[in-house]
Amino acid sequence: MRILFLSYWGLDDPLTVSTVFPHLQLLQQRPDVESVLLVTIERNGKAPAFRLPFAADKVEFAPLISEPGRNVLVTKTDDFLRFPKQLVQLAAAHRSDFLLARGAPAGALAYLVWKQNKLPFYVESFEPHADYMLESGVWRRYDPRYLFQRHWERKQKQLARGLMPVAENYRRQLISEGVPADQIVTVPCSVNLAAFGYDAARGADVRRQLGLPADAIVGIYVGKFGDIYYDQEAYDLFAATAQHFGEKFRLIVLTPNAISDVQARLAAVGLGPERSFVTKAQHHEVPGYLSAADFAFAPIKPADCRQFCSPIKVGEYWANGLPVILTEGVGDDSDIIKAEGGGAVFNLDHPETVPAAVRRIAELVQQPDYRQQTRQLAERYRSPERARQAYATFFGA
């Protein structure tokens, strides 16, 4: 098999590192895979140096360069006009047997390639992206990006040889919409379980570097504020947690947001620099910070379509053994937490659920084996083995 693997993100984007690379490694290991052409979309106007964190003699690289510095609508329009033509040329030169797209936006490009050359395509991490962006307030209902993406998602449901949604909730929804069940395999966002495993020594080093008291109760949040995530509500959640744990509570925030702004907003809710640490971190640095924490936050904005997602951060938290304070109605994860543990859920429409969730976390972190128990959820639900099985279903064992 010769596969064109399309990532909608750049080569060095954390989402590519955390979600695409593990799947490339799975494909690299298959004896029937002759070559994988990895295509990424680079938005800074230049091609990055190609490197992978594993031996990959079967993987080639071809970036698509998006012109930077323009209005986002102009840029996206240009991308979707130019990139399908370039992908057709790349697929022909590579002699690709099919295109494997990561995410519904990449799936839209795969469909546009199919229109030109009928190259079969599969879409993994398939989610209702247009509805995500609409319900999060990022796109408006009459935004051309929303209208086109929604249309292209319908086409993916009709024409893709296989869809790999990230949640069982969405698999059931797709079947109800008429997508044949044998063309759907659920693959939650995979996590590198070894890389994100708990490392007590590394965690202790981080605690010493940050000057955290030995008896500190440490919460951690990895991600941004705003868009599909809560903004001020997240800071209020941190404050409510601090109120419960008292002076022992410390907070680590790893975020792409402006550090000074995050620090100021934390100080405004009583979590100044003596009780919080904020930084940007490379993906390989994150496990060390997770190992220094006792539990984690995932304050994701609620929306109807959120039940169809699979936040990578939840899988990474679980892989490190961290129970998660998670918004109710997020993917399969909030139901897993209710049924099997691994955290606590809250719903801001019912304010009493916030202190209840914090109390539940406090109970969990007192259990001597809570990290091992939580880690088992990642092994059960977020292992790359799920992707391996999906590939076997669609491409042959």
N, C-alpha and C positions, 0 to 999 in steps of 0.2 A: 504494500500500500504506500502511496505517496499522498501526504496530507498537507493541505494549506491550513495552518492554524492562525486564525485572526483574533488578535486582542484589540479591544477598542481603546486601550490605555497604552502609554509609552512603556518602553522596555524597563526603565528604572522606577516606574510608578509602583508604590507599595501594593496595589491591587494585582499588578502583573506578577510581582515577586511572590505574593502570598497565595494567589489563586491559579495563575497560569503555569508557573514553573513546576509545581508538583504534578500537573497533568502532562506537561511535556515529558517529564521524567517517566511517567507511566507509559506513554507512547514510545519513548526511546527504548524501553525494556521489552516491548513486544517484538518477537522475532519476525512477524509478518509485516512490520513497518520498515520500509526501505528508507524513507526520507520524510522529514517534517520541515516545511518552510514556515517559520514563525514570522508573521507580519504584525507590526505594531504601528500605532498612530502617534507620531511625535509632534507635540504642539509648541515646541520652542524653536522651530525652524531649522533644526539640524539633526543629523543622525547620530545616535549615541554609539560608543564603543560596545561591541557585542561581547557579552560574557554571561555565562550561566554558572550557578553554584554547584554544578554536577557535571560529570563527564557526559558529553552529548555529541558524539560523532555523527549522529543521524540528523541533527538539527542545523538548518541553515537560517539565515536572518535577512529580512528585507523590510526596512522601515518605510512607511508612508509619511511624508512630511506635510504637516498642516501649516499654512502661513500664519505666523503670530502677529499680534498687534492690531487686529482688525475687530470690528463689531462682531459679536458672537454669532449673530444671525447670518451675516455675510460669510463668516468663516465656515459655519456648518453647511451652508448652501454650497459653497465651493468644494468642501470636502466630499459631499454626497454626489456632486457632479463629476469630480476628478477621480476619486478613489475606486469606484466600480470599474472604470476603464483600466486603471493601473492593475487592479486585482485580476482582471481577465488576462492581461498580459503576463503577470507573474505566474498565474495558474498554468497558462500555456507553456511558458518557459520551463516551469518546474515539472510539467506533466502530472499535475495533481489529479488524483482520482476523485477527491471530494474536498469540500471546505468545511472546517470545524470552527464555528464562531463562538467566542466567549461573550455571552450577554446579548440581550435583545437589540441594542444599538449596533453591535457587530453583526448580529443576525440580519438587520435591515440591509447592511452592505452585502451580505451573502445572498440575500434575495435579489438585490439589484444585479449582482453578478449572474445569478441563475437566469434572470430575464435575458441576458445577452448570450450566454453559452450553454444554458441548462446544466451547469455543473451541480451535481447533487450537494446538498449541504445539511449539516446538523447544527443545532444550537444548544450549547450547554449554558448553565446559569440563566436559563430562560425565565424571565420575570415580566410582569406588566409594567415596563419602564415608563411608558407614557403616563399611565395612571399614577405611578409613584411621583413623577415630577409635578403633575397637576395637583394631587392631593397634598403635596408638601408646599404648594404655593410658589414653586420655582417657575413653572410654566402656567400660562393662562389657557382657558378652554379654546380660544381662537388663535393661539400662538401657532404659527406654521410648523414649528418643531413638534408640538403635540399632535397636530392633525396628521402629519406625515408619519411620525413614529407609530401612532396608533394603527394607521393603515398598514404599515409595513409589518407590524406584529400580527395582524390578521393574516397577511400573506405567509408569514413564517408558520403559523398554525396549519395553514392549508398545504404548504408545499415542502416543508422540511421533512427529510427522511426520518429524523428523530429529534425529539425535544427532551432536554434534561432540566426540568424545573428544580429549584432548590428546596421546595417544600412539598410535603404530601398534600397540604391544603390546596396548592395550585395544581397538582396532578389531578386531584378530584375535580377541580373547577374546569380544567381543560377537557377532561372526559365528558363533563356535562355540556360543554360547548360543541361536542362532536368530534374531537380529535381522537383517533383510534387509540385504545389503551396500549396496544403493543408498540406504539410509536413514542411512548412516554416512559422514561425511567427517572425517578427522583434521585438527585445527587446534591445533597446539601453542600454548602461551601466547605471544601476540604481544608484541613489544617495539617501542617507538618508537625505531627505529634512529637517527634524526637526533638525538633528545634525549639518547640514551645513548652516542653516539659519543665516541671518545677526543678530548680537547681538551688538547694538550700545555701550552698556556699556562695554562689553568685548573688543570691538575694541578700545575704548578710553583708557582702561587700558593698552593694548598692546602699543598703541602710546606713552603713558606716560613712560612705561618701556623702550622703545627704544629711548626716547628723541626726538621724531618727532615733528617738529613745528606744531602748531595748524592749520596753513593754508597750510601745505604740501600737495602736490598731490602725492599719493603713488601708485606705481605699484607693483605687486607681481608676482613672478614666483615660481611654485611648481613643482619640477621634476629635472631630471638630464640633463647633457649636453653630447651630442654625441649619438651614436647608432641611434635610430630612431628620435632623436631630433637634432636640429641645435646645433652647438658648437660655433665657433667664430662668426658665423652669429647672434646668439642670443645676444651676448655681443654688437655687432654693433647695433642691434635693440634697446637694452636698451639705448645705447648712443644717438641714433637718437631721442628716446622719451624724454630723458633728455634735449636734445638741444631744443626741442619744448617747454617744460614746464619751462625751465630755472632753476633758483636757488630754486624754490619751489619743484622740483621733488626729491622724495626719492624712493628707491627700496628695497624691501624685497625679499630674495631668500631663499627658503626652499629646500635643495638638499641633496642627498646621496653622491654627489661628495666631494672630499677633500675640506674642508672649506678654507684652506690657499690658495689653487690653485684658487678657485673661487674668493676670495678676491683680489688676485694679478691681475687676469684678468679683474676684474671690475675696479680696480685702473688704469689699463692701458688704459681704455676707458673713464677715467675721473670720475669714480664713486667710489671714495675711501670710507673709513669707515665713513666719515662725511656725506655721501650721500647714503650709502647702508648698509644693515644688512644681514648677511649670517649665517644660522644655519641649523642643522638637526632637524627635528621635528617629534614627534610621531603623528600618524594619528589623535588622539583626540585633539591635539593641533592646527591642521591646521585651523579649523574654526575661532579661535580667531585671527590668523594672517590675514585671509581673511577679517574679519570684520574691521581690521585696514587699509585695502587698499581701493582704489577707483576704480581700474580696474586691469586686469590681463593679463598675457602673455601666449601663447601656441605656441611656435616656433617649430613646428613639421616639419621634413624634408618632402618635397613633393615627392610623388612616385605614380605610377598608382594605386597601391593597397591601398593607403591611403584613397581613396574615400570610402572604405569599413569598416573603423574603427569607433570607438566611444570613444574618449579619456575621461577617467573618470574625468580628471582634468577639462575639459570644463564643465561637469555637476556640479561638485563641485563649480566651479566659479559662474556659473549661479544660483545655489541654494542660494548662498550668495548675489546675486544681482550684481555681478561684470561683466561688459562688457569685452569681451575678444579680444585681438589682436591675430588673428589666421591665420595660413598659409592657402592660398587658396587651395581648393580641398581635404579638410580633412573631411571624413565621410559625413553625412548629415548636419553637423554643419555649415560649411562655407556657404552652400546654405540657411540654416535657418537664419544666420546672414544677408545675403544679402536681404532676403525677409522680415524678421521680426524684425531685430535689434539684440541687445544683443552683439554688438561688431563691429569689423571691420576686413577685411581680407587683406592680403598682399601677394605679389608674387615677390620674389627676382629676377626673370627673367625680371621683370618690376620695376626697382628701384623707380620709381615715386609713386608706390603704398604704400611704407613705410610711407613717410610723409603724404600721404592722409589718411592712416589708423589712424595715430596718431591724425591728425586733427579731424577725425570722433569721436575718443574716447574723445577728449577734448570737443566736442560738447555734447556728451552723458552725461558726468559727470556733466555738468552744468544744466541738467534737474532735477528738484526737485524730481521727482518720478522715476528716472532711475533705482534704485535698485528694486523697486517693479515690474517695467516692465520687467526687466531682470529675476527676480525670476520666473515670469510666464512661461518663456521658460523651466526652469527646471521642473516645475510642469506639463507642457504639454508633454515634450519629455523625461524626465529622472526619472519620478516617478516609484517606484517599482510596481505600479499598472500595468504597462506594462508587467512585469514578471508574476504577478498574472493572468492576462488575458491569457498569453501564456500557463501557467500551466493548466488553465481551458480548453483551446482548446485541449491540448494533453492528459491530465490525467482525464478530466471530471470536470464539474462545481461543 
